[in-house]
Amino acid sequence: MLSAISILAILAAVLIWLIVAVFLPTRERIQNFDRVLEVEKEILRKHGLERLPQFPD
């Protein structure tokens, strides 16, 4: 039977793997989204619109 230390080591490895699997792609997605926003701003500037229309709440 596995000892408590072995079980904790396995759980720690799984937790680290999950953190890497979840948060690293998220950082890349955020950077890609920032690039998309920059491209959209450039398109708006080309058409003479500095900002998107603001709608009252």
Backbone as JSON Lines, residues from 0, in Angstrom:
{"i":0,"aa":"M","n":[0.85,-1.18,0.0],"ca":[0.0,0.0,0.0],"c":[0.89,1.24,0.0]}
{"i":1,"aa":"L","n":[0.42,2.26,-0.69],"ca":[1.2,3.49,-0.78],"c":[1.22,4.22,0.55]}
{"i":2,"aa":"S","n":[2.35,4.78,0.86],"ca":[2.44,5.54,2.1],"c":[1.83,6.93,1.89]}
{"i":3,"aa":"A","n":[1.6,7.62,2.98],"ca":[1.0,8.95,2.91],"c":[1.89,9.91,2.13]}
{"i":4,"aa":"I","n":[3.2,9.78,2.28],"ca":[4.12,10.67,1.56],"c":[4.03,10.43,0.06]}
{"i":5,"aa":"S","n":[3.91,9.18,-0.35],"ca":[3.78,8.87,-1.78],"c":[2.49,9.45,-2.34]}
{"i":6,"aa":"I","n":[1.41,9.31,-1.59],"ca":[0.12,9.84,-2.04],"c":[0.2,11.36,-2.16]}
{"i":7,"aa":"L","n":[0.8,12.03,-1.18],"ca":[0.94,13.48,-1.24],"c":[1.82,13.91,-2.42]}
{"i":8,"aa":"A","n":[2.87,13.16,-2.7],"ca":[3.74,13.48,-3.83],"c":[3.0,13.35,-5.15]}
{"i":9,"aa":"I","n":[2.19,12.31,-5.28],"ca":[1.4,12.12,-6.5],"c":[0.38,13.24,-6.64]}
{"i":10,"aa":"L","n":[-0.31,13.59,-5.56],"ca":[-1.28,14.68,-5.61],"c":[-0.61,16.0,-5.96]}
{"i":11,"aa":"A","n":[0.57,16.25,-5.41],"ca":[1.29,17.48,-5.73],"c":[1.67,17.53,-7.21]}
{"i":12,"aa":"A","n":[2.12,16.4,-7.75],"ca":[2.48,16.36,-9.17],"c":[1.27,16.61,-10.06]}
{"i":13,"aa":"V","n":[0.14,16.03,-9.7],"ca":[-1.09,16.24,-10.48],"c":[-1.52,17.7,-10.39]}
{"i":14,"aa":"L","n":[-1.43,18.29,-9.21],"ca":[-1.81,19.69,-9.04],"c":[-0.92,20.61,-9.87]}
{"i":15,"aa":"I","n":[0.38,20.37,-9.85],"ca":[1.3,21.18,-10.65],"c":[0.99,21.02,-12.13]}
{"i":16,"aa":"W","n":[0.73,19.79,-12.57],"ca":[0.4,19.56,-13.97],"c":[-0.87,20.32,-14.36]}
{"i":17,"aa":"L","n":[-1.89,20.3,-13.49],"ca":[-3.13,21.01,-13.79],"c":[-2.9,22.51,-13.88]}
{"i":18,"aa":"I","n":[-2.1,23.04,-12.97],"ca":[-1.81,24.48,-13.02],"c":[-1.12,24.84,-14.33]}
{"i":19,"aa":"V","n":[-0.15,24.05,-14.73],"ca":[0.56,24.31,-15.98],"c":[-0.39,24.17,-17.17]}
{"i":20,"aa":"A","n":[-1.22,23.15,-17.15],"ca":[-2.13,22.9,-18.28],"c":[-3.2,23.97,-18.41]}
{"i":21,"aa":"V","n":[-3.62,24.55,-17.29],"ca":[-4.72,25.52,-17.33],"c":[-4.21,26.94,-17.52]}
{"i":22,"aa":"F","n":[-3.19,27.35,-16.78],"ca":[-2.82,28.76,-16.76],"c":[-1.89,29.17,-17.89]}
{"i":23,"aa":"L","n":[-1.03,28.3,-18.37],"ca":[-0.15,28.71,-19.46],"c":[-0.91,29.0,-20.76]}
{"i":24,"aa":"P","n":[-1.85,28.15,-21.19],"ca":[-2.62,28.51,-22.38],"c":[-3.44,29.78,-22.16]}
{"i":25,"aa":"T","n":[-3.89,30.01,-20.93],"ca":[-4.68,31.21,-20.65],"c":[-3.84,32.46,-20.89]}
{"i":26,"aa":"R","n":[-2.59,32.43,-20.46],"ca":[-1.72,33.58,-20.68],"c":[-1.55,33.84,-22.17]}
{"i":27,"aa":"E","n":[-1.38,32.79,-22.96],"ca":[-1.25,32.95,-24.41],"c":[-2.54,33.5,-25.01]}
{"i":28,"aa":"R","n":[-3.68,33.01,-24.53],"ca":[-4.95,33.52,-25.04],"c":[-5.11,35.0,-24.74]}
{"i":29,"aa":"I","n":[-4.71,35.41,-23.54],"ca":[-4.82,36.83,-23.18],"c":[-3.93,37.67,-24.09]}
{"i":30,"aa":"Q","n":[-2.72,37.21,-24.36],"ca":[-1.83,37.96,-25.25],"c":[-2.41,38.03,-26.65]}
{"i":31,"aa":"N","n":[-3.0,36.94,-27.13],"ca":[-3.63,36.96,-28.45],"c":[-4.8,37.92,-28.47]}
{"i":32,"aa":"F","n":[-5.59,37.94,-27.38],"ca":[-6.73,38.85,-27.31],"c":[-6.25,40.29,-27.32]}
{"i":33,"aa":"D","n":[-5.14,40.59,-26.63],"ca":[-4.58,41.94,-26.65],"c":[-4.17,42.32,-28.07]}
{"i":34,"aa":"R","n":[-3.6,41.38,-28.81],"ca":[-3.21,41.66,-30.2],"c":[-4.45,41.94,-31.05]}
{"i":35,"aa":"V","n":[-5.51,41.18,-30.83],"ca":[-6.75,41.4,-31.58],"c":[-7.3,42.79,-31.29]}
{"i":36,"aa":"L","n":[-7.27,43.2,-30.02],"ca":[-7.75,44.54,-29.67],"c":[-6.92,45.62,-30.35]}
{"i":37,"aa":"E","n":[-5.6,45.44,-30.43],"ca":[-4.74,46.42,-31.1],"c":[-5.1,46.52,-32.58]}
{"i":38,"aa":"V","n":[-5.34,45.39,-33.22],"ca":[-5.72,45.4,-34.64],"c":[-7.06,46.1,-34.82]}
{"i":39,"aa":"E","n":[-8.01,45.83,-33.93],"ca":[-9.31,46.5,-34.03],"c":[-9.16,48.0,-33.85]}
{"i":40,"aa":"K","n":[-8.3,48.43,-32.93],"ca":[-8.08,49.87,-32.74],"c":[-7.49,50.49,-34.0]}
{"i":41,"aa":"E","n":[-6.56,49.8,-34.65],"ca":[-5.97,50.31,-35.89],"c":[-7.04,50.45,-36.97]}
{"i":42,"aa":"I","n":[-7.93,49.47,-37.08],"ca":[-9.0,49.53,-38.08],"c":[-9.9,50.72,-37.8]}
{"i":43,"aa":"L","n":[-10.25,50.92,-36.53],"ca":[-11.1,52.06,-36.18],"c":[-10.41,53.38,-36.5]}
{"i":44,"aa":"R","n":[-9.1,53.48,-36.24],"ca":[-8.37,54.71,-36.55],"c":[-8.37,54.98,-38.05]}
{"i":45,"aa":"K","n":[-8.25,53.91,-38.86],"ca":[-8.25,54.09,-40.31],"c":[-9.58,54.65,-40.8]}
{"i":46,"aa":"H","n":[-10.65,54.3,-40.12],"ca":[-11.98,54.77,-40.52],"c":[-12.37,56.05,-39.79]}
{"i":47,"aa":"G","n":[-11.46,56.62,-39.02],"ca":[-11.74,57.88,-38.34],"c":[-12.51,57.73,-37.04]}
{"i":48,"aa":"L","n":[-12.63,56.54,-36.55],"ca":[-13.33,56.33,-35.28],"c":[-12.3,55.96,-34.23]}
{"i":49,"aa":"E","n":[-12.07,56.86,-33.3],"ca":[-11.07,56.57,-32.27],"c":[-11.6,55.59,-31.24]}
{"i":50,"aa":"R","n":[-12.88,55.69,-30.91],"ca":[-13.45,54.81,-29.89],"c":[-14.75,54.22,-30.41]}
{"i":51,"aa":"L","n":[-15.11,53.11,-29.82],"ca":[-16.42,52.54,-30.14],"c":[-17.5,53.44,-29.55]}
{"i":52,"aa":"P","n":[-18.67,53.47,-30.15],"ca":[-19.75,54.29,-29.59],"c":[-20.06,53.87,-28.15]}
{"i":53,"aa":"Q","n":[-20.27,54.86,-27.31],"ca":[-20.61,54.59,-25.91],"c":[-22.12,54.67,-25.75]}
{"i":54,"aa":"F","n":[-22.69,53.65,-25.19],"ca":[-24.13,53.63,-24.97],"c":[-24.41,53.9,-23.5]}
{"i":55,"aa":"P","n":[-25.41,54.73,-23.21],"ca":[-25.73,54.98,-21.79],"c":[-26.26,53.72,-21.12]}
{"i":56,"aa":"D","n":[-25.96,53.59,-19.84],"ca":[-26.42,52.43,-19.08],"c":[-27.9,52.52,-18.79]}
